[in-house]
Amino acid sequence: RLIPDSYSNDVGIYTTIDFEKNNFGFNSGVRLDYKEIFCSDYDYNKLFNAFNSSVGVFYKKNDHVTRLTYSGSYRSPHLSELFSNGVHHGTSRYEVGNSNLDIEKSHQFDVKHQWNNEHFGFVINPFVQLISDFIAINPIDSFYLDRYRIYNYVQYEEVNISGVELNLHYHPHFLHNLHVEQSYSYINTMNRDNDSNLFFTPANKIKTKINFDLDVYNLPIGLTNLIFYHLYAFEQSDVVSYESPSDLYNIFNAELLFNPLSDLSVVVGVKNMFNKEYIPHLSRIKEIAGGVSEPGRSFNFSLKYDF
């Protein structure tokens, strides 16, 4: 068995406060949690309790909104993190839990600024998260039955996670029915225990969406939108021992939206348009047989009727 029979009882109570006057706003929340875990196979019976809180302030001026937020959070270990001892067939690895895990504690600070006018808008959101007693899973240089790499759940004293998210939205004055949306996400992880990165750190990404609103042209068979999607994933070479790096890749998708009848909507799309062979860094099966790629080019068709 991967996980033995276990029982978990969770009780939580929370309250939130929101206040806004003129151009200023304030919101806050507190939450108290109790979690009891019982497992007879391990003679384990433990009660976790945690107090979470958050507070944020924001200021609005013309088309600008600036927000500063602090949030403190706690997370009790999951049953799989505590008691796993077997092959996880969904990921083709042998996972070993750690019944000595304690509560994970986190403090996060982030700043968010957004602005928009008739044709352009952007949002920028840098953040930093300080985590103590971070629960992680790590591969080791051992195999079960010479097939399944062994992964151990461990706990680190201090982990820092930082990054930024950026979103842009643009539609030109001369072509109001053209919308271009783009986002960029960057994340950096640091395990202060040994000055290394964390296992399964996501690759940075740029996502682009181009939406042509064709409804204004009254085209045949009710063609309303032509949408293109593009995903650029950077390479991820900041890996831990026995974790493989990942190459960069580009993926293109497209969709046609139709409304041939007022109550009928049709979507015809293609994913991975150029049949790119790629493996996302967060794929849980990328280590199997030298790497299992994502699906190639595929077509999809959906029909929706509102009665």
C-alpha positions, -999 to 999 in steps of 0.1 A, spaced: 0 0 0 11 35 -7 -7 50 23 -22 30 53 -57 35 67 -57 69 85 -82 94 99 -81 131 97 -105 155 115 -103 192 105 -120 221 122 -115 258 112 -131 291 120 -123 324 104 -135 360 100 -127 388 76 -130 426 77 -132 449 47 -132 487 48 -131 513 20 -135 550 22 -127 576 -5 -95 563 -22 -82 541 6 -91 506 15 -83 480 41 -90 443 45 -79 417 70 -86 382 81 -78 357 108 -83 319 109 -79 293 136 -74 257 125 -73 224 144 -63 192 126 -62 157 143 -45 128 125 -47 92 137 -31 62 122 -31 29 141 -4 13 118 21 38 130 7 42 165 3 79 155 -22 103 171 -13 140 169 -32 173 170 -20 202 150 -33 237 156 -24 269 137 -33 306 136 -33 323 102 -37 360 95 -35 385 67 -37 422 62 -38 444 32 -41 481 23 -48 497 -11 -49 531 -26 -68 542 -57 -59 573 -77 -74 580 -111 -68 547 -131 -41 534 -107 -45 510 -79 -17 500 -55 -20 473 -29 4 461 -2 -4 427 15 10 406 42 -2 371 48 9 345 74 -1 309 69 5 275 83 0 240 68 -2 207 86 15 177 69 -7 156 46 -13 119 52 8 111 21 37 132 35 35 114 68 28 78 60 37 70 23 56 38 19 51 23 -15 50 28 -53 30 58 -65 19 44 -99 7 78 -111 42 91 -110 62 58 -113 82 64 -81 86 49 -46 76 75 -20 87 73 16 69 95 42 82 110 74 60 107 105 82 133 123 70 162 101 57 193 119 36 223 108 49 243 79 49 281 86 49 309 60 51 347 58 44 364 25 48 400 14 36 412 -20 30 445 -38 5 448 -66 1 478 -89 -23 480 -118 -32 507 -143 -54 508 -173 -69 533 -198 -91 528 -229 -65 510 -249 -38 497 -225 -35 481 -191 -9 464 -170 -5 446 -136 28 440 -119 29 419 -87 63 411 -71 63 389 -40 86 372 -15 77 343 8 97 332 38 89 296 49 101 277 79 99 239 84 92 236 47 79 201 37 95 189 4 99 156 -15 134 148 -29 147 121 -51 177 100 -39 202 77 -55 183 45 -48 157 24 -67 130 0 -57 130 -32 -79 156 -14 -101 126 5 -117 112 30 -93 134 58 -80 129 64 -43 117 98 -31 119 109 6 97 135 23 119 159 42 116 191 62 138 222 57 143 248 84 143 279 61 132 283 25 127 315 5 105 318 -26 104 350 -46 92 361 -79 71 385 -100 40 383 -122 34 408 -150 2 411 -171 -4 433 -201 -36 440 -221 -36 460 -253 -61 468 -280 -52 495 -305 -74 525 -312 -76 517 -349 -88 481 -343 -108 480 -311 -119 444 -317 -83 431 -315 -71 422 -280 -36 412 -271 -30 398 -236 4 388 -223 17 375 -190 52 368 -177 58 348 -145 92 344 -128 99 324 -97 131 317 -77 135 292 -49 162 290 -23 168 263 4 188 281 30 197 249 47 222 240 19 220 271 -4 204 251 -32 171 253 -52 141 233 -44 129 202 -63 102 209 -88 108 246 -91 86 258 -120 101 271 -152 96 308 -160 69 314 -187 55 339 -211 19 334 -222 3 353 -251 -33 355 -262 -45 373 -294 -83 375 -297 -99 388 -329 -136 397 -321 -152 391 -355 -188 394 -343 -190 430 -356 -185 418 -392 -216 395 -393 -196 367 -410 -212 335 -424 -222 306 -401 -219 330 -371 -181 331 -368 -175 354 -338 -139 349 -326 -105 338 -338 -81 332 -309 -44 324 -309 -25 312 -279 13 310 -274 33 296 -245 70 301 -242 85 281 -214 121 289 -205 146 262 -198 149 250 -162 185 241 -152 183 250 -115 177 215 -103 186 194 -73 205 161 -73 189 133 -94 164 158 -109 167 163 -147 167 197 -163 142 208 -189 146 224 -223 128 255 -234 98 251 -257 71 270 -277 35 258 -280 9 273 -303 -29 267 -300 -58 282 -319 -96 283 -316 -125 294 -338 -158 303 -320 -191 302 -338 -227 312 -328 -248 299 -357 -279 301 -336 -287 324 -306 -287 294 -282 -259 274 -299 -222 279 -295 -195 259 -313 -157 258 -307 -132 242 -331 -96 242 -319 -62 228 -324 -36 223 -297 1 220 -302 -4 233 -337 31 226 -349 34 191 -333 62 202 -309 77 174 -288 82 187 -253 82 178 -216 71 204 -190 94 207 -161 66 199 -136 56 168 -154 54 140 -128 62 114 -155 91 130 -172 116 107 -155 99 75 -169 119 58 -196 140 88 -203 111 112 -204 74 109 -215 65 138 -238 32 157 -238 6 149 -265 14 161 -300 -10 179 -324 -46 174 -315 -80 187 -326 -110 194 -304 -147 202 -311 -173 213 -286 -210 220 -290 -231 238 -264 -268 245 -265 -286 266 -239 -322 254 -234 
